[in-house]
Amino acid sequence: MRVDIYRRAEHDDIFSYLAVPEGKIIPEEVTNTDWQLEVRASEVADDAEILPDYHIEQPHQQIAAKGYAITGLKDM
């Protein structure tokens, strides 16, 4: 699967990340924040359980459930 990765600034110079299937728009429930494009068309392996560079766990499951996958800030 290919995804577009967006980022937004959090506190203490930390960023959270949002992965959206390539070419899809950011879902409405997250458009009220300042997401900026980080990477376009990033390849995610079919068996990926985590995207370590973006602190996103279970990207495929999150995308299937919500239409996007987001950083778990508890791990940062």
mmJSON file of the N, C-alpha and C atoms, coordinates in Angstrom:
{"data_MODEL":{"atom_site":{
"group_PDB":["ATOM","ATOM","ATOM","ATOM","ATOM","ATOM","ATOM","ATOM","ATOM","ATOM","ATOM","ATOM","ATOM","ATOM","ATOM","ATOM","ATOM","ATOM","ATOM","ATOM","ATOM","ATOM","ATOM","ATOM","ATOM","ATOM","ATOM","ATOM","ATOM","ATOM","ATOM","ATOM","ATOM","ATOM","ATOM","ATOM","ATOM","ATOM","ATOM","ATOM","ATOM","ATOM","ATOM","ATOM","ATOM","ATOM","ATOM","ATOM","ATOM","ATOM","ATOM","ATOM","ATOM","ATOM","ATOM","ATOM","ATOM","ATOM","ATOM","ATOM","ATOM","ATOM","ATOM","ATOM","ATOM","ATOM","ATOM","ATOM","ATOM","ATOM","ATOM","ATOM","ATOM","ATOM","ATOM","ATOM","ATOM","ATOM","ATOM","ATOM","ATOM","ATOM","ATOM","ATOM","ATOM","ATOM","ATOM","ATOM","ATOM","ATOM","ATOM","ATOM","ATOM","ATOM","ATOM","ATOM","ATOM","ATOM","ATOM","ATOM","ATOM","ATOM","ATOM","ATOM","ATOM","ATOM","ATOM","ATOM","ATOM","ATOM","ATOM","ATOM","ATOM","ATOM","ATOM","ATOM","ATOM","ATOM","ATOM","ATOM","ATOM","ATOM","ATOM","ATOM","ATOM","ATOM","ATOM","ATOM","ATOM","ATOM","ATOM","ATOM","ATOM","ATOM","ATOM","ATOM","ATOM","ATOM","ATOM","ATOM","ATOM","ATOM","ATOM","ATOM","ATOM","ATOM","ATOM","ATOM","ATOM","ATOM","ATOM","ATOM","ATOM","ATOM","ATOM","ATOM","ATOM","ATOM","ATOM","ATOM","ATOM","ATOM","ATOM","ATOM","ATOM","ATOM","ATOM","ATOM","ATOM","ATOM","ATOM","ATOM","ATOM","ATOM","ATOM","ATOM","ATOM","ATOM","ATOM","ATOM","ATOM","ATOM","ATOM","ATOM","ATOM","ATOM","ATOM","ATOM","ATOM","ATOM","ATOM","ATOM","ATOM","ATOM","ATOM","ATOM","ATOM","ATOM","ATOM","ATOM","ATOM","ATOM","ATOM","ATOM","ATOM","ATOM","ATOM","ATOM","ATOM","ATOM","ATOM","ATOM","ATOM","ATOM","ATOM","ATOM","ATOM","ATOM","ATOM","ATOM","ATOM","ATOM","ATOM","ATOM","ATOM","ATOM","ATOM","ATOM"],
"id":[1,2,3,4,5,6,7,8,9,10,11,12,13,14,15,16,17,18,19,20,21,22,23,24,25,26,27,28,29,30,31,32,33,34,35,36,37,38,39,40,41,42,43,44,45,46,47,48,49,50,51,52,53,54,55,56,57,58,59,60,61,62,63,64,65,66,67,68,69,70,71,72,73,74,75,76,77,78,79,80,81,82,83,84,85,86,87,88,89,90,91,92,93,94,95,96,97,98,99,100,101,102,103,104,105,106,107,108,109,110,111,112,113,114,115,116,117,118,119,120,121,122,123,124,125,126,127,128,129,130,131,132,133,134,135,136,137,138,139,140,141,142,143,144,145,146,147,148,149,150,151,152,153,154,155,156,157,158,159,160,161,162,163,164,165,166,167,168,169,170,171,172,173,174,175,176,177,178,179,180,181,182,183,184,185,186,187,188,189,190,191,192,193,194,195,196,197,198,199,200,201,202,203,204,205,206,207,208,209,210,211,212,213,214,215,216,217,218,219,220,221,222,223,224,225,226,227,228],
"type_symbol":["N","C","C","N","C","C","N","C","C","N","C","C","N","C","C","N","C","C","N","C","C","N","C","C","N","C","C","N","C","C","N","C","C","N","C","C","N","C","C","N","C","C","N","C","C","N","C","C","N","C","C","N","C","C","N","C","C","N","C","C","N","C","C","N","C","C","N","C","C","N","C","C","N","C","C","N","C","C","N","C","C","N","C","C","N","C","C","N","C","C","N","C","C","N","C","C","N","C","C","N","C","C","N","C","C","N","C","C","N","C","C","N","C","C","N","C","C","N","C","C","N","C","C","N","C","C","N","C","C","N","C","C","N","C","C","N","C","C","N","C","C","N","C","C","N","C","C","N","C","C","N","C","C","N","C","C","N","C","C","N","C","C","N","C","C","N","C","C","N","C","C","N","C","C","N","C","C","N","C","C","N","C","C","N","C","C","N","C","C","N","C","C","N","C","C","N","C","C","N","C","C","N","C","C","N","C","C","N","C","C","N","C","C","N","C","C","N","C","C","N","C","C","N","C","C","N","C","C"],
"label_atom_id":["N","CA","C","N","CA","C","N","CA","C","N","CA","C","N","CA","C","N","CA","C","N","CA","C","N","CA","C","N","CA","C","N","CA","C","N","CA","C","N","CA","C","N","CA","C","N","CA","C","N","CA","C","N","CA","C","N","CA","C","N","CA","C","N","CA","C","N","CA","C","N","CA","C","N","CA","C","N","CA","C","N","CA","C","N","CA","C","N","CA","C","N","CA","C","N","CA","C","N","CA","C","N","CA","C","N","CA","C","N","CA","C","N","CA","C","N","CA","C","N","CA","C","N","CA","C","N","CA","C","N","CA","C","N","CA","C","N","CA","C","N","CA","C","N","CA","C","N","CA","C","N","CA","C","N","CA","C","N","CA","C","N","CA","C","N","CA","C","N","CA","C","N","CA","C","N","CA","C","N","CA","C","N","CA","C","N","CA","C","N","CA","C","N","CA","C","N","CA","C","N","CA","C","N","CA","C","N","CA","C","N","CA","C","N","CA","C","N","CA","C","N","CA","C","N","CA","C","N","CA","C","N","CA","C","N","CA","C","N","CA","C","N","CA","C","N","CA","C","N","CA","C","N","CA","C","N","CA","C","N","CA","C","N","CA","C"],
"label_alt_id":[null,null,null,null,null,null,null,null,null,null,null,null,null,null,null,null,null,null,null,null,null,null,null,null,null,null,null,null,null,null,null,null,null,null,null,null,null,null,null,null,null,null,null,null,null,null,null,null,null,null,null,null,null,null,null,null,null,null,null,null,null,null,null,null,null,null,null,null,null,null,null,null,null,null,null,null,null,null,null,null,null,null,null,null,null,null,null,null,null,null,null,null,null,null,null,null,null,null,null,null,null,null,null,null,null,null,null,null,null,null,null,null,null,null,null,null,null,null,null,null,null,null,null,null,null,null,null,null,null,null,null,null,null,null,null,null,null,null,null,null,null,null,null,null,null,null,null,null,null,null,null,null,null,null,null,null,null,null,null,null,null,null,null,null,null,null,null,null,null,null,null,null,null,null,null,null,null,null,null,null,null,null,null,null,null,null,null,null,null,null,null,null,null,null,null,null,null,null,null,null,null,null,null,null,null,null,null,null,null,null,null,null,null,null,null,null,null,null,null,null,null,null,null,null,null,null,null,null],
"label_comp_id":["MET","MET","MET","ARG","ARG","ARG","VAL","VAL","VAL","ASP","ASP","ASP","ILE","ILE","ILE","TYR","TYR","TYR","ARG","ARG","ARG","ARG","ARG","ARG","ALA","ALA","ALA","GLU","GLU","GLU","HIS","HIS","HIS","ASP","ASP","ASP","ASP","ASP","ASP","ILE","ILE","ILE","PHE","PHE","PHE","SER","SER","SER","TYR","TYR","TYR","LEU","LEU","LEU","ALA","ALA","ALA","VAL","VAL","VAL","PRO","PRO","PRO","GLU","GLU","GLU","GLY","GLY","GLY","LYS","LYS","LYS","ILE","ILE","ILE","ILE","ILE","ILE","PRO","PRO","PRO","GLU","GLU","GLU","GLU","GLU","GLU","VAL","VAL","VAL","THR","THR","THR","ASN","ASN","ASN","THR","THR","THR","ASP","ASP","ASP","TRP","TRP","TRP","GLN","GLN","GLN","LEU","LEU","LEU","GLU","GLU","GLU","VAL","VAL","VAL","ARG","ARG","ARG","ALA","ALA","ALA","SER","SER","SER","GLU","GLU","GLU","VAL","VAL","VAL","ALA","ALA","ALA","ASP","ASP","ASP","ASP","ASP","ASP","ALA","ALA","ALA","GLU","GLU","GLU","ILE","ILE","ILE","LEU","LEU","LEU","PRO","PRO","PRO","ASP","ASP","ASP","TYR","TYR","TYR","HIS","HIS","HIS","ILE","ILE","ILE","GLU","GLU","GLU","GLN","GLN","GLN","PRO","PRO","PRO","HIS","HIS","HIS","GLN","GLN","GLN","GLN","GLN","GLN","ILE","ILE","ILE","ALA","ALA","ALA","ALA","ALA","ALA","LYS","LYS","LYS","GLY","GLY","GLY","TYR","TYR","TYR","ALA","ALA","ALA","ILE","ILE","ILE","THR","THR","THR","GLY","GLY","GLY","LEU","LEU","LEU","LYS","LYS","LYS","ASP","ASP","ASP","MET","MET","MET"],
"label_asym_id":["A","A","A","A","A","A","A","A","A","A","A","A","A","A","A","A","A","A","A","A","A","A","A","A","A","A","A","A","A","A","A","A","A","A","A","A","A","A","A","A","A","A","A","A","A","A","A","A","A","A","A","A","A","A","A","A","A","A","A","A","A","A","A","A","A","A","A","A","A","A","A","A","A","A","A","A","A","A","A","A","A","A","A","A","A","A","A","A","A","A","A","A","A","A","A","A","A","A","A","A","A","A","A","A","A","A","A","A","A","A","A","A","A","A","A","A","A","A","A","A","A","A","A","A","A","A","A","A","A","A","A","A","A","A","A","A","A","A","A","A","A","A","A","A","A","A","A","A","A","A","A","A","A","A","A","A","A","A","A","A","A","A","A","A","A","A","A","A","A","A","A","A","A","A","A","A","A","A","A","A","A","A","A","A","A","A","A","A","A","A","A","A","A","A","A","A","A","A","A","A","A","A","A","A","A","A","A","A","A","A","A","A","A","A","A","A","A","A","A","A","A","A","A","A","A","A","A","A"],
"label_entity_id":["1","1","1","1","1","1","1","1","1","1","1","1","1","1","1","1","1","1","1","1","1","1","1","1","1","1","1","1","1","1","1","1","1","1","1","1","1","1","1","1","1","1","1","1","1","1","1","1","1","1","1","1","1","1","1","1","1","1","1","1","1","1","1","1","1","1","1","1","1","1","1","1","1","1","1","1","1","1","1","1","1","1","1","1","1","1","1","1","1","1","1","1","1","1","1","1","1","1","1","1","1","1","1","1","1","1","1","1","1","1","1","1","1","1","1","1","1","1","1","1","1","1","1","1","1","1","1","1","1","1","1","1","1","1","1","1","1","1","1","1","1","1","1","1","1","1","1","1","1","1","1","1","1","1","1","1","1","1","1","1","1","1","1","1","1","1","1","1","1","1","1","1","1","1","1","1","1","1","1","1","1","1","1","1","1","1","1","1","1","1","1","1","1","1","1","1","1","1","1","1","1","1","1","1","1","1","1","1","1","1","1","1","1","1","1","1","1","1","1","1","1","1","1","1","1","1","1","1"],
"label_seq_id":[1,1,1,2,2,2,3,3,3,4,4,4,5,5,5,6,6,6,7,7,7,8,8,8,9,9,9,10,10,10,11,11,11,12,12,12,13,13,13,14,14,14,15,15,15,16,16,16,17,17,17,18,18,18,19,19,19,20,20,20,21,21,21,22,22,22,23,23,23,24,24,24,25,25,25,26,26,26,27,27,27,28,28,28,29,29,29,30,30,30,31,31,31,32,32,32,33,33,33,34,34,34,35,35,35,36,36,36,37,37,37,38,38,38,39,39,39,40,40,40,41,41,41,42,42,42,43,43,43,44,44,44,45,45,45,46,46,46,47,47,47,48,48,48,49,49,49,50,50,50,51,51,51,52,52,52,53,53,53,54,54,54,55,55,55,56,56,56,57,57,57,58,58,58,59,59,59,60,60,60,61,61,61,62,62,62,63,63,63,64,64,64,65,65,65,66,66,66,67,67,67,68,68,68,69,69,69,70,70,70,71,71,71,72,72,72,73,73,73,74,74,74,75,75,75,76,76,76],
"pdbx_PDB_ins_code":[null,null,null,null,null,null,null,null,null,null,null,null,null,null,null,null,null,null,null,null,null,null,null,null,null,null,null,null,null,null,null,null,null,null,null,null,null,null,null,null,null,null,null,null,null,null,null,null,null,null,null,null,null,null,null,null,null,null,null,null,null,null,null,null,null,null,null,null,null,null,null,null,null,null,null,null,null,null,null,null,null,null,null,null,null,null,null,null,null,null,null,null,null,null,null,null,null,null,null,null,null,null,null,null,null,null,null,null,null,null,null,null,null,null,null,null,null,null,null,null,null,null,null,null,null,null,null,null,null,null,null,null,null,null,null,null,null,null,null,null,null,null,null,null,null,null,null,null,null,null,null,null,null,null,null,null,null,null,null,null,null,null,null,null,null,null,null,null,null,null,null,null,null,null,null,null,null,null,null,null,null,null,null,null,null,null,null,null,null,null,null,null,null,null,null,null,null,null,null,null,null,null,null,null,null,null,null,null,null,null,null,null,null,null,null,null,null,null,null,null,null,null,null,null,null,null,null,null],
"Cartn_x":[0.841,0.0,0.895,0.456,1.182,0.349,1.041,0.36,1.061,0.293,0.846,0.954,2.095,2.348,2.298,1.534,1.433,1.983,2.416,2.894,2.334,2.318,1.95,2.793,3.072,3.881,3.053,3.681,3.097,3.957,3.938,4.751,6.204,7.106,8.521,9.187,8.869,9.478,9.262,8.145,7.763,6.711,6.722,5.734,4.868,3.616,2.76,2.55,2.247,2.144,0.813,0.373,-0.887,-0.606,-0.998,-0.83,-2.21,-2.329,-3.578,-3.284,-4.147,-3.893,-3.585,-2.619,-2.146,-3.301,-3.262,-4.249,-5.55,-5.758,-6.976,-6.773,-7.865,-7.756,-7.769,-7.264,-7.268,-8.721,-9.073,-10.457,-10.926,-12.205,-12.789,-12.508,-12.524,-12.349,-10.957,-9.992,-8.655,-8.256,-9.151,-8.801,-8.763,-9.207,-9.2,-7.841,-6.821,-5.474,-4.546,-3.35,-2.4,-1.487,-2.029,-1.225,-0.504,0.767,1.562,2.121,2.139,2.649,4.119,4.435,5.803,6.387,5.658,6.12,4.919,5.093,4.035,4.378,3.384,3.49,4.566,4.54,5.459,4.911,5.778,5.367,5.33,4.212,4.06,3.893,4.774,4.715,3.394,2.904,1.63,1.643,2.805,2.892,3.418,3.462,3.984,3.087,3.691,2.972,3.223,4.265,4.615,5.361,5.184,5.991,6.878,8.058,8.867,9.282,9.522,9.93,8.819,7.575,6.421,5.66,6.16,5.536,4.071,3.799,2.446,2.399,1.563,1.397,0.184,0.285,-0.789,-1.412,-0.588,-1.096,-2.24,-2.148,-3.21,-4.525,-4.451,-5.661,-6.296,-5.47,-6.0,-6.666,-6.012,-6.568,-7.875,-7.929,-9.164,-10.306,-9.993,-11.024,-11.442,-10.467,-10.745,-10.523,-9.801,-9.453,-8.097,-7.464,-6.139,-5.472,-4.164,-3.428,-2.706,-2.61,-2.034,-1.038,-0.076,0.947,0.295,0.862,0.478,1.398,0.928,1.782,2.289,1.635,2.082,3.478,3.874,5.172,6.279,5.941,6.943,7.483],
"Cartn_y":[-1.162,0.0,1.237,2.243,3.508,4.541,5.343,6.35,7.7,8.746,10.085,10.335,10.87,11.118,12.631,13.008,14.404,14.517,15.723,15.919,17.227,17.29,18.526,18.645,19.855,20.112,19.89,19.258,19.081,19.913,19.624,20.347,19.858,20.679,20.314,19.836,20.463,20.133,18.685,18.103,16.751,16.865,15.926,15.908,14.659,14.803,13.637,13.482,12.261,11.946,11.286,11.509,10.978,10.307,9.061,8.326,8.147,8.582,8.509,7.765,6.858,6.175,7.194,6.858,7.746,8.338,9.649,10.339,10.683,10.166,10.483,11.789,12.49,13.711,13.375,14.292,14.091,14.022,13.022,12.894,14.128,14.408,15.613,15.765,14.66,14.77,15.225,15.25,15.73,16.98,17.542,18.724,20.008,19.975,21.186,21.476,20.713,20.954,21.273,21.683,22.158,21.054,20.141,19.068,19.588,19.235,19.601,18.333,18.304,17.129,16.902,15.686,15.281,14.426,13.378,12.45,12.024,12.02,11.563,10.166,9.305,7.967,7.099,7.05,6.189,4.763,3.82,2.409,1.795,1.145,0.444,-1.038,-1.859,-3.303,-3.874,-4.899,-5.527,-6.1,-6.495,-7.091,-6.118,-4.823,-3.83,-3.715,-3.878,-3.714,-2.338,-1.665,-0.34,0.438,1.744,2.64,3.401,2.854,3.386,4.845,5.296,6.692,7.668,7.174,8.035,7.637,6.653,6.175,5.779,5.165,4.712,3.199,2.731,1.299,0.788,-0.432,-1.108,-0.221,0.24,1.171,0.606,-0.658,-1.231,-1.329,-1.73,-1.854,-0.482,0.521,1.861,2.413,2.215,2.719,2.008,0.707,-0.039,0.455,0.802,1.217,2.679,3.56,4.995,5.71,5.066,5.732,6.41,6.375,6.949,6.264,6.463,5.96,7.147,7.175,8.328,7.885,8.754,8.539,8.302,7.373,7.197,8.039,9.172,10.091,9.508,8.496,7.879,7.286,6.94,6.308,7.32,8.567,9.572,10.138],
"Cartn_z":[0.0,0.0,0.0,-0.719,-0.738,0.008,0.825,1.625,1.491,1.713,1.855,3.353,3.781,5.194,5.444,6.441,6.861,8.273,8.646,10.01,10.568,11.908,12.586,13.845,14.204,15.391,16.649,17.622,18.948,19.902,21.15,22.132,22.107,22.609,22.782,21.491,20.368,19.068,18.653,19.047,18.652,17.554,16.631,15.562,15.667,15.318,15.134,13.63,13.216,11.794,11.48,10.261,9.764,8.43,8.272,7.018,6.386,5.139,4.389,3.085,2.651,1.376,0.272,-0.546,-1.608,-2.41,-2.57,-3.392,-2.689,-1.484,-0.722,0.029,0.278,1.058,2.543,3.352,4.793,5.25,6.038,6.511,7.275,7.181,7.76,9.246,9.99,11.44,11.857,10.94,11.281,10.504,9.724,8.935,9.745,10.996,11.799,12.426,12.074,12.583,11.423,11.748,10.737,10.223,9.456,8.867,7.634,7.501,6.334,5.705,4.377,3.676,4.015,4.405,4.737,3.606,3.19,2.152,1.318,0.022,-0.869,-1.378,-1.435,-2.025,-1.359,-0.041,0.707,0.69,0.408,0.334,1.729,2.06,3.331,3.012,3.557,3.306,3.81,3.123,3.494,4.906,5.389,6.727,7.785,7.463,8.406,9.634,10.795,12.069,12.667,12.165,12.677,11.594,11.604,10.778,11.764,12.066,13.164,12.999,11.785,11.579,11.963,11.979,12.24,13.505,14.228,15.47,15.248,14.111,13.781,13.925,14.844,15.055,14.285,13.788,13.056,11.967,11.028,10.017,9.175,8.783,7.942,8.701,9.966,10.77,11.021,11.314,11.535,10.27,9.126,7.87,7.543,7.787,7.527,8.42,9.658,10.61,10.46,10.19,10.219,8.892,7.969,6.715,6.771,7.933,8.115,9.31,9.442,10.605,11.209,12.534,13.212,14.272,14.543,15.561,16.909,17.654,19.044,19.917,20.396,21.144,22.456,22.98,24.225,24.096,22.863,22.626,22.355,22.33,22.008,23.282],
"occupancy":[1.0,1.0,1.0,1.0,1.0,1.0,1.0,1.0,1.0,1.0,1.0,1.0,1.0,1.0,1.0,1.0,1.0,1.0,1.0,1.0,1.0,1.0,1.0,1.0,1.0,1.0,1.0,1.0,1.0,1.0,1.0,1.0,1.0,1.0,1.0,1.0,1.0,1.0,1.0,1.0,1.0,1.0,1.0,1.0,1.0,1.0,1.0,1.0,1.0,1.0,1.0,1.0,1.0,1.0,1.0,1.0,1.0,1.0,1.0,1.0,1.0,1.0,1.0,1.0,1.0,1.0,1.0,1.0,1.0,1.0,1.0,1.0,1.0,1.0,1.0,1.0,1.0,1.0,1.0,1.0,1.0,1.0,1.0,1.0,1.0,1.0,1.0,1.0,1.0,1.0,1.0,1.0,1.0,1.0,1.0,1.0,1.0,1.0,1.0,1.0,1.0,1.0,1.0,1.0,1.0,1.0,1.0,1.0,1.0,1.0,1.0,1.0,1.0,1.0,1.0,1.0,1.0,1.0,1.0,1.0,1.0,1.0,1.0,1.0,1.0,1.0,1.0,1.0,1.0,1.0,1.0,1.0,1.0,1.0,1.0,1.0,1.0,1.0,1.0,1.0,1.0,1.0,1.0,1.0,1.0,1.0,1.0,1.0,1.0,1.0,1.0,1.0,1.0,1.0,1.0,1.0,1.0,1.0,1.0,1.0,1.0,1.0,1.0,1.0,1.0,1.0,1.0,1.0,1.0,1.0,1.0,1.0,1.0,1.0,1.0,1.0,1.0,1.0,1.0,1.0,1.0,1.0,1.0,1.0,1.0,1.0,1.0,1.0,1.0,1.0,1.0,1.0,1.0,1.0,1.0,1.0,1.0,1.0,1.0,1.0,1.0,1.0,1.0,1.0,1.0,1.0,1.0,1.0,1.0,1.0,1.0,1.0,1.0,1.0,1.0,1.0,1.0,1.0,1.0,1.0,1.0,1.0,1.0,1.0,1.0,1.0,1.0,1.0],
"B_iso_or_equiv":[0.0,0.0,0.0,0.0,0.0,0.0,0.0,0.0,0.0,0.0,0.0,0.0,0.0,0.0,0.0,0.0,0.0,0.0,0.0,0.0,0.0,0.0,0.0,0.0,0.0,0.0,0.0,0.0,0.0,0.0,0.0,0.0,0.0,0.0,0.0,0.0,0.0,0.0,0.0,0.0,0.0,0.0,0.0,0.0,0.0,0.0,0.0,0.0,0.0,0.0,0.0,0.0,0.0,0.0,0.0,0.0,0.0,0.0,0.0,0.0,0.0,0.0,0.0,0.0,0.0,0.0,0.0,0.0,0.0,0.0,0.0,0.0,0.0,0.0,0.0,0.0,0.0,0.0,0.0,0.0,0.0,0.0,0.0,0.0,0.0,0.0,0.0,0.0,0.0,0.0,0.0,0.0,0.0,0.0,0.0,0.0,0.0,0.0,0.0,0.0,0.0,0.0,0.0,0.0,0.0,0.0,0.0,0.0,0.0,0.0,0.0,0.0,0.0,0.0,0.0,0.0,0.0,0.0,0.0,0.0,0.0,0.0,0.0,0.0,0.0,0.0,0.0,0.0,0.0,0.0,0.0,0.0,0.0,0.0,0.0,0.0,0.0,0.0,0.0,0.0,0.0,0.0,0.0,0.0,0.0,0.0,0.0,0.0,0.0,0.0,0.0,0.0,0.0,0.0,0.0,0.0,0.0,0.0,0.0,0.0,0.0,0.0,0.0,0.0,0.0,0.0,0.0,0.0,0.0,0.0,0.0,0.0,0.0,0.0,0.0,0.0,0.0,0.0,0.0,0.0,0.0,0.0,0.0,0.0,0.0,0.0,0.0,0.0,0.0,0.0,0.0,0.0,0.0,0.0,0.0,0.0,0.0,0.0,0.0,0.0,0.0,0.0,0.0,0.0,0.0,0.0,0.0,0.0,0.0,0.0,0.0,0.0,0.0,0.0,0.0,0.0,0.0,0.0,0.0,0.0,0.0,0.0,0.0,0.0,0.0,0.0,0.0,0.0],
"pdbx_formal_charge":[null,null,null,null,null,null,null,null,null,null,null,null,null,null,null,null,null,null,null,null,null,null,null,null,null,null,null,null,null,null,null,null,null,null,null,null,null,null,null,null,null,null,null,null,null,null,null,null,null,null,null,null,null,null,null,null,null,null,null,null,null,null,null,null,null,null,null,null,null,null,null,null,null,null,null,null,null,null,null,null,null,null,null,null,null,null,null,null,null,null,null,null,null,null,null,null,null,null,null,null,null,null,null,null,null,null,null,null,null,null,null,null,null,null,null,null,null,null,null,null,null,null,null,null,null,null,null,null,null,null,null,null,null,null,null,null,null,null,null,null,null,null,null,null,null,null,null,null,null,null,null,null,null,null,null,null,null,null,null,null,null,null,null,null,null,null,null,null,null,null,null,null,null,null,null,null,null,null,null,null,null,null,null,null,null,null,null,null,null,null,null,null,null,null,null,null,null,null,null,null,null,null,null,null,null,null,null,null,null,null,null,null,null,null,null,null,null,null,null,null,null,null,null,null,null,null,null,null],
"auth_seq_id":[1,1,1,2,2,2,3,3,3,4,4,4,5,5,5,6,6,6,7,7,7,8,8,8,9,9,9,10,10,10,11,11,11,12,12,12,13,13,13,14,14,14,15,15,15,16,16,16,17,17,17,18,18,18,19,19,19,20,20,20,21,21,21,22,22,22,23,23,23,24,24,24,25,25,25,26,26,26,27,27,27,28,28,28,29,29,29,30,30,30,31,31,31,32,32,32,33,33,33,34,34,34,35,35,35,36,36,36,37,37,37,38,38,38,39,39,39,40,40,40,41,41,41,42,42,42,43,43,43,44,44,44,45,45,45,46,46,46,47,47,47,48,48,48,49,49,49,50,50,50,51,51,51,52,52,52,53,53,53,54,54,54,55,55,55,56,56,56,57,57,57,58,58,58,59,59,59,60,60,60,61,61,61,62,62,62,63,63,63,64,64,64,65,65,65,66,66,66,67,67,67,68,68,68,69,69,69,70,70,70,71,71,71,72,72,72,73,73,73,74,74,74,75,75,75,76,76,76],
"auth_comp_id":["MET","MET","MET","ARG","ARG","ARG","VAL","VAL","VAL","ASP","ASP","ASP","ILE","ILE","ILE","TYR","TYR","TYR","ARG","ARG","ARG","ARG","ARG","ARG","ALA","ALA","ALA","GLU","GLU","GLU","HIS","HIS","HIS","ASP","ASP","ASP","ASP","ASP","ASP","ILE","ILE","ILE","PHE","PHE","PHE","SER","SER","SER","TYR","TYR","TYR","LEU","LEU","LEU","ALA","ALA","ALA","VAL","VAL","VAL","PRO","PRO","PRO","GLU","GLU","GLU","GLY","GLY","GLY","LYS","LYS","LYS","ILE","ILE","ILE","ILE","ILE","ILE","PRO","PRO","PRO","GLU","GLU","GLU","GLU","GLU","GLU","VAL","VAL","VAL","THR","THR","THR","ASN","ASN","ASN","THR","THR","THR","ASP","ASP","ASP","TRP","TRP","TRP","GLN","GLN","GLN","LEU","LEU","LEU","GLU","GLU","GLU","VAL","VAL","VAL","ARG","ARG","ARG","ALA","ALA","ALA","SER","SER","SER","GLU","GLU","GLU","VAL","VAL","VAL","ALA","ALA","ALA","ASP","ASP","ASP","ASP","ASP","ASP","ALA","ALA","ALA","GLU","GLU","GLU","ILE","ILE","ILE","LEU","LEU","LEU","PRO","PRO","PRO","ASP","ASP","ASP","TYR","TYR","TYR","HIS","HIS","HIS","ILE","ILE","ILE","GLU","GLU","GLU","GLN","GLN","GLN","PRO","PRO","PRO","HIS","HIS","HIS","GLN","GLN","GLN","GLN","GLN","GLN","ILE","ILE","ILE","ALA","ALA","ALA","ALA","ALA","ALA","LYS","LYS","LYS","GLY","GLY","GLY","TYR","TYR","TYR","ALA","ALA","ALA","ILE","ILE","ILE","THR","THR","THR","GLY","GLY","GLY","LEU","LEU","LEU","LYS","LYS","LYS","ASP","ASP","ASP","MET","MET","MET"],
"auth_asym_id":["A","A","A","A","A","A","A","A","A","A","A","A","A","A","A","A","A","A","A","A","A","A","A","A","A","A","A","A","A","A","A","A","A","A","A","A","A","A","A","A","A","A","A","A","A","A","A","A","A","A","A","A","A","A","A","A","A","A","A","A","A","A","A","A","A","A","A","A","A","A","A","A","A","A","A","A","A","A","A","A","A","A","A","A","A","A","A","A","A","A","A","A","A","A","A","A","A","A","A","A","A","A","A","A","A","A","A","A","A","A","A","A","A","A","A","A","A","A","A","A","A","A","A","A","A","A","A","A","A","A","A","A","A","A","A","A","A","A","A","A","A","A","A","A","A","A","A","A","A","A","A","A","A","A","A","A","A","A","A","A","A","A","A","A","A","A","A","A","A","A","A","A","A","A","A","A","A","A","A","A","A","A","A","A","A","A","A","A","A","A","A","A","A","A","A","A","A","A","A","A","A","A","A","A","A","A","A","A","A","A","A","A","A","A","A","A","A","A","A","A","A","A","A","A","A","A","A","A"],
"auth_atom_id":["N","CA","C","N","CA","C","N","CA","C","N","CA","C","N","CA","C","N","CA","C","N","CA","C","N","CA","C","N","CA","C","N","CA","C","N","CA","C","N","CA","C","N","CA","C","N","CA","C","N","CA","C","N","CA","C","N","CA","C","N","CA","C","N","CA","C","N","CA","C","N","CA","C","N","CA","C","N","CA","C","N","CA","C","N","CA","C","N","CA","C","N","CA","C","N","CA","C","N","CA","C","N","CA","C","N","CA","C","N","CA","C","N","CA","C","N","CA","C","N","CA","C","N","CA","C","N","CA","C","N","CA","C","N","CA","C","N","CA","C","N","CA","C","N","CA","C","N","CA","C","N","CA","C","N","CA","C","N","CA","C","N","CA","C","N","CA","C","N","CA","C","N","CA","C","N","CA","C","N","CA","C","N","CA","C","N","CA","C","N","CA","C","N","CA","C","N","CA","C","N","CA","C","N","CA","C","N","CA","C","N","CA","C","N","CA","C","N","CA","C","N","CA","C","N","CA","C","N","CA","C","N","CA","C","N","CA","C","N","CA","C","N","CA","C","N","CA","C","N","CA","C","N","CA","C","N","CA","C","N","CA","C","N","CA","C"],
"pdbx_PDB_model_num":[1,1,1,1,1,1,1,1,1,1,1,1,1,1,1,1,1,1,1,1,1,1,1,1,1,1,1,1,1,1,1,1,1,1,1,1,1,1,1,1,1,1,1,1,1,1,1,1,1,1,1,1,1,1,1,1,1,1,1,1,1,1,1,1,1,1,1,1,1,1,1,1,1,1,1,1,1,1,1,1,1,1,1,1,1,1,1,1,1,1,1,1,1,1,1,1,1,1,1,1,1,1,1,1,1,1,1,1,1,1,1,1,1,1,1,1,1,1,1,1,1,1,1,1,1,1,1,1,1,1,1,1,1,1,1,1,1,1,1,1,1,1,1,1,1,1,1,1,1,1,1,1,1,1,1,1,1,1,1,1,1,1,1,1,1,1,1,1,1,1,1,1,1,1,1,1,1,1,1,1,1,1,1,1,1,1,1,1,1,1,1,1,1,1,1,1,1,1,1,1,1,1,1,1,1,1,1,1,1,1,1,1,1,1,1,1,1,1,1,1,1,1,1,1,1,1,1,1]
}}}
